Amino acid sequence: MRELRLPRTGVAIVVGAALGLAGVLLQALTRNPLADPGILGISAGASLAVVLAITLLGVSGTAAYAPFALAGGALAGVLAWVLSGGGRGGTVGLALAGAAIAALCAAATQAMQVLDSQTLDQFRFWVVGSVAGGEWSTLAGAAPFLLVGAAVAVAIAPALNALSLGEDAARGLGQDVARVRIATGAAALLLAAGAVAVAGPIGLVGLLAAHAARLLVGADVRWQLALAALLGVAVLVGGDVVGRVVAPPREVAVGVVAPIVGVPLFLWLVARRRVRA
């Protein structure tokens, strides 16, 4: 219980909450309900950094991948921000720059896997996304980034509510739009990169949690953050439990199970909202 179950559950809780918060922040920043941590190229940058670490440095093991994934994800997010003109290109420019960085990193990652079969064998277990090898030491290494990102997210939520009314209205309410955007992007970057560093690039959790939270509680970003964090935890912990029992004695990685568990619930919410409308 102490060495396997508790660390694994703790990692699932922290990563699920971080992805949910990051999803809300990125959707608010880009004003795109389909945005998730992959929109800035964070996941692709982390994956490329891990492949480089395996190929060039002979690194192995989830705990050893974490610092490289964190650095790669952060670098990709910052590069996307710089290419978009430091936010001057608007949310569309940021999304396009992130998509370009993600495509470039993905191409480089695939090329290196094709050229080195040993790298492919090691990398394919991490890239699926899993909390099975979760350790307190791995979580502790990313904890400062996750805590700072969460604190900034909570602090910036009222400003995001003002920004949702439009830039002119936000300025009229006394908000520094550029500063709000920078803080939001930085918080989302810290949360997403920290989550990827701990558990690998788990897709759709941030998108599903953030979108479902908005459907349930409306446009208030403060409530969205709280509910998205809880939904992210529920999807990831639930997916991990299902992955452990669905095909004994083997396990299915949570990166595979979480979308299977979360998507039906998400579709049900969408259909329910449509019927009410």
SULJO-V298594 format. One record per pair of residues at least 12 apart in sequence whose ideal C-beta (glycine too) atoms are under 7 Angstrom apart, sorted by sequence separation. I is the first residue (numbers start at 1). J is the second residue. D is the distance in Angstrom with one decimal. If there is no record, write none. Layout:
I/J/D
I/J/D
//
This chain:
53/65/6.7
163/175/6.6
23/36/5.5
26/39/5.8
81/94/6.8
84/97/4.2
162/175/4.9
23/37/7.0
80/94/6.5
83/97/4.0
163/177/6.6
210/224/6.8
213/227/4.0
240/254/4.5
243/257/4.2
22/37/5.0
50/65/4.9
53/68/4.2
213/228/4.0
239/254/4.6
242/257/5.1
159/175/5.2
80/97/4.4
163/180/5.7
19/37/6.6
50/68/5.5
80/98/4.2
210/228/4.9
213/231/6.1
236/254/6.1
239/257/4.0
49/68/4.4
50/69/5.4
209/228/4.3
212/231/5.6
239/258/3.5
242/261/6.0
49/69/5.9
160/180/6.9
80/101/4.9
159/180/4.6
49/71/5.9
79/101/5.7
209/231/4.1
236/258/5.8
239/261/4.8
46/69/4.0
49/72/2.4
209/232/4.2
235/258/5.3
238/261/5.5
48/72/5.8
156/180/6.4
160/184/6.5
76/101/5.2
46/72/4.6
209/235/6.5
235/261/6.1
45/72/4.4
46/73/3.8
156/183/5.0
205/232/5.5
208/235/6.5
235/262/4.4
45/73/5.0
156/184/5.7
76/105/6.2
43/73/7.0
45/75/5.9
205/235/5.5
42/73/4.3
45/76/2.5
152/183/5.8
156/187/6.6
205/236/6.1
44/76/6.4
42/76/5.7
152/186/6.7
153/187/4.7
41/76/4.1
42/77/5.1
152/187/3.9
40/76/6.8
41/77/6.8
40/77/4.5
149/187/4.6
41/80/5.3
40/80/4.8
149/190/3.3
150/191/6.8
148/190/5.8
149/191/3.9
146/190/6.9
145/190/4.6
146/191/6.2
149/194/6.7
145/193/6.7
146/194/4.3
145/194/4.2
142/194/4.1
202/254/6.7
203/255/7.0
202/255/4.6
205/258/5.6
208/262/4.5
212/266/5.7
215/269/5.2
142/197/5.0
164/219/6.2
200/255/6.3
204/259/4.5
211/266/6.8
39/95/5.7
45/101/6.7
142/198/5.1
202/258/6.2
203/259/6.7
41/98/4.8
44/101/6.9
48/105/4.3
55/112/5.7
205/262/6.8
212/269/5.4
40/98/4.1
44/102/4.0
47/105/6.7
51/109/5.1
204/262/6.5
208/266/4.9
215/273/5.3
39/98/4.9
139/198/5.9
161/220/6.3
31/91/5.6
41/101/3.4
45/105/5.2
48/108/5.5
138/198/5.7
161/221/5.3
30/91/4.3
41/102/3.9
44/105/3.7
48/109/4.9
51/112/5.0
55/116/5.7
65/126/5.8
160/221/4.3
29/91/6.5
44/106/5.0
47/109/5.2
51/113/6.7
60/122/5.9
32/95/6.6
30/94/6.5
38/102/6.3
41/105/6.1
55/119/4.9
62/126/6.6
157/221/4.6
30/95/5.5
54/119/4.9
157/222/4.4
51/119/6.1
54/122/5.2
131/199/5.2
157/225/5.8
54/123/6.0
130/199/6.5
129/199/5.9
130/200/6.1
62/133/4.2
129/200/4.1
154/225/6.8
51/123/5.6
63/135/5.7
66/138/5.2
70/142/6.2
128/200/6.7
129/201/5.8
153/225/5.9
50/123/6.5
127/200/6.2
129/202/3.6
63/137/6.0
67/141/6.7
126/200/4.9
127/201/6.3
63/138/4.6
66/141/5.5
70/145/6.7
50/126/6.1
62/138/6.2
66/142/6.3
47/127/5.9
87/178/6.4
87/181/5.0
87/182/6.6
81/185/6.1
131/240/5.6
77/189/4.1
74/189/6.2
15/131/6.7
77/193/6.7
12/131/4.6
73/192/6.6
74/193/4.9
132/251/6.2
11/131/4.5
73/193/3.4
8/131/5.4
11/134/3.2
70/193/5.3
73/196/5.2
130/253/4.1
131/254/5.6
8/132/6.6
70/194/6.4
73/197/6.9
129/253/6.1
130/254/5.8
14/139/6.1
128/253/4.4
129/254/6.4
130/255/6.1
8/134/4.7
129/255/2.4
7/134/5.0
69/196/5.4
70/197/3.8
128/255/4.5
7/135/5.4
11/139/5.6
18/146/5.4
25/153/5.8
69/197/4.1
128/256/6.2
7/136/5.3
10/139/6.4
21/150/6.1
66/197/4.4
14/146/6.5
21/153/5.1
28/160/4.7
66/198/6.3
28/164/6.8
42/189/6.6
46/193/6.6
40/189/6.8
42/192/4.6
46/196/4.3
42/193/5.5
46/197/6.7
29/181/6.4
43/196/5.7
42/196/6.4
47/201/5.9
29/184/4.7
37/192/3.5
46/201/6.3
28/184/6.6
29/185/6.0
43/201/3.8
25/184/5.3
29/188/6.7
25/187/5.7
26/188/5.0
25/188/4.0
38/203/6.8
22/188/4.8
22/191/4.1
37/206/5.1
21/191/5.3
22/192/4.3
36/206/4.4
36/207/3.8
18/191/4.5
22/195/7.0
34/207/6.7
18/194/6.0
19/195/5.2
18/195/4.2
33/211/5.8
15/195/4.7
15/198/5.5
19/202/6.8
23/206/3.0
27/210/5.1
15/199/4.6
22/206/5.2
23/207/5.7
19/205/4.4
20/206/6.3
23/209/5.5
24/210/4.4
11/198/5.9
19/206/4.2
23/210/3.3
11/199/6.1
16/205/6.5
20/209/3.7
24/213/6.6
19/209/6.8
20/210/6.5
28/221/5.7
24/221/6.6
24/224/4.8
24/225/5.3
21/225/5.8
24/228/4.7
23/228/6.1
21/228/6.3
20/228/3.7
21/229/5.5
20/229/4.6
20/231/5.8
17/229/4.1
20/232/2.8
19/232/5.0
17/232/5.4
16/232/3.8
17/233/5.3
16/233/4.0
16/235/6.3
13/233/5.1
16/236/3.4
15/236/6.1
16/237/6.5
12/236/4.7
13/237/6.4
12/237/4.7
9/237/6.7
12/240/5.0
12/254/7.0
//
